[in-house]
């Protein structure tokens, strides 16, 4: 076996295994961090309704309904923006992991293409 090429093969395969593991870890961590958005808590909604009804001026059911609709719209807007930002970050990390896996596979192919030159 040709000594420098054999050493090169060992290094290529070790680096490719490390890249495969790192890429897989990126993808697993992204999937573990999947975002689940809970609906608003009913108790909090009831407390908000009590605050709206407890104002000094007399409020009708329609006014309280409008205030609750504004509260829900604002809270869902905040959650949507948070979800969108986290989803964008997850897509970048998933792409990075896939690039590392592809690089590892290319290195393995490169190692197999060098393999015939190592045999004497």
VOSEFI-75198 format. One record per residue (C-alpha): residue number from 0; residue in three letters; y, z, x. Coordinates in pm, whole numbers, plus 50000, padded with zeros to 5 digits. Each point is the difference from the previous one (the first is absolute). Layout:
% residues N
NODE;num;residuo;y;z;x
NODE;NUM;ALA;Y;Z;X
...
% end
This chain:
% residues 120
NODE;num;residuo;y;z;x
NODE;0;UNK;50000;50000;50000
NODE;1;UNK;50341;49907;50131
NODE;2;UNK;50171;50336;50064
NODE;3;UNK;50366;49922;49901
NODE;4;UNK;49901;49808;49686
NODE;5;UNK;49756;50271;49899
NODE;6;UNK;50270;50262;50038
NODE;7;UNK;50237;49779;49799
NODE;8;UNK;49740;49975;49722
NODE;9;UNK;49959;50376;49988
NODE;10;UNK;50376;50052;49982
NODE;11;UNK;50040;49733;49728
NODE;12;UNK;49727;50153;49786
NODE;13;UNK;50129;50356;50041
NODE;14;UNK;50356;49894;49913
NODE;15;UNK;49873;49802;49700
NODE;16;UNK;49805;50301;49868
NODE;17;UNK;50307;50221;50038
NODE;18;UNK;50216;49741;49820
NODE;19;UNK;49744;49973;49719
NODE;20;UNK;49999;50377;49954
NODE;21;UNK;50380;50026;50006
NODE;22;UNK;50036;49712;49751
NODE;23;UNK;49741;50151;49768
NODE;24;UNK;50175;50337;50025
NODE;25;UNK;50332;49840;49898
NODE;26;UNK;49840;49844;49693
NODE;27;UNK;49812;50318;49903
NODE;28;UNK;50315;50211;50034
NODE;29;UNK;50193;49755;49782
NODE;30;UNK;49734;50018;49730
NODE;31;UNK;49986;50380;50025
NODE;32;UNK;50374;50014;49948
NODE;33;UNK;49985;49801;49677
NODE;34;UNK;50288;50097;49779
NODE;35;UNK;49935;50139;49657
NODE;36;UNK;50303;50070;49785
NODE;37;UNK;49954;50279;49749
NODE;38;UNK;50169;49970;49664
NODE;39;UNK;50277;50253;49936
NODE;40;UNK;49883;50349;49918
NODE;41;UNK;50024;50075;49628
NODE;42;UNK;50132;50351;50063
NODE;43;UNK;50285;49863;50211
NODE;44;UNK;50082;49748;49728
NODE;45;UNK;50008;50277;49739
NODE;46;UNK;50227;50212;50223
NODE;47;UNK;50232;49702;50046
NODE;48;UNK;50006;49947;49624
NODE;49;UNK;50090;50368;49948
NODE;50;UNK;50285;49965;50251
NODE;51;UNK;50127;49692;49821
NODE;52;UNK;49979;50174;49661
NODE;53;UNK;50156;50320;50136
NODE;54;UNK;50334;49837;50078
NODE;55;UNK;50308;50143;49841
NODE;56;UNK;50078;49705;49775
NODE;57;UNK;49767;49924;49715
NODE;58;UNK;49757;49722;50098
NODE;59;UNK;49788;49785;49774
NODE;60;UNK;49643;49896;50063
NODE;61;UNK;50122;49652;50094
NODE;62;UNK;50234;50137;50268
NODE;63;UNK;49724;50218;50144
NODE;64;UNK;49766;49700;49993
NODE;65;UNK;50254;49789;50188
NODE;66;UNK;50047;50275;50260
NODE;67;UNK;49623;50032;50047
NODE;68;UNK;49971;49621;50029
NODE;69;UNK;50264;50002;50274
NODE;70;UNK;49819;50284;50177
NODE;71;UNK;49668;49815;49988
NODE;72;UNK;50157;49672;50109
NODE;73;UNK;50163;50165;50300
NODE;74;UNK;49687;50187;50103
NODE;75;UNK;49779;49691;49970
NODE;76;UNK;50255;49797;50196
NODE;77;UNK;49983;50252;50284
NODE;78;UNK;49620;50004;49991
NODE;79;UNK;49984;49620;49994
NODE;80;UNK;50225;49972;50305
NODE;81;UNK;49791;50261;50183
NODE;82;UNK;49680;49820;49903
NODE;83;UNK;50139;49662;50110
NODE;84;UNK;50109;50138;50340
NODE;85;UNK;49662;50167;50059
NODE;86;UNK;49817;49684;49892
NODE;87;UNK;50204;49794;50246
NODE;88;UNK;49914;50242;50282
NODE;89;UNK;49631;49990;49904
NODE;90;UNK;50003;49619;50006
NODE;91;UNK;50147;50002;50351
NODE;92;UNK;49738;50247;50124
NODE;93;UNK;49718;49808;49832
NODE;94;UNK;50120;49678;50165
NODE;95;UNK;50022;50175;50337
NODE;96;UNK;49642;50122;49960
NODE;97;UNK;49876;49654;49909
NODE;98;UNK;50179;49851;50302
NODE;99;UNK;49829;50251;50227
NODE;100;UNK;49661;49917;49851
NODE;101;UNK;50062;49627;50044
NODE;102;UNK;50108;50058;50360
NODE;103;UNK;49680;50195;50061
NODE;104;UNK;49789;49719;49854
NODE;105;UNK;50180;49745;50217
NODE;106;UNK;49929;50216;50304
NODE;107;UNK;49630;50015;49908
NODE;108;UNK;49990;49621;49969
NODE;109;UNK;50174;49976;50337
NODE;110;UNK;49740;50233;50148
NODE;111;UNK;49716;49790;49865
NODE;112;UNK;50162;49685;50139
NODE;113;UNK;50014;50162;50346
NODE;114;UNK;49639;50122;49975
NODE;115;UNK;49829;49675;50119
NODE;116;UNK;50204;50010;50322
NODE;117;UNK;49868;50342;50093
NODE;118;UNK;49637;49891;50028
NODE;119;UNK;49894;49867;50339
% end
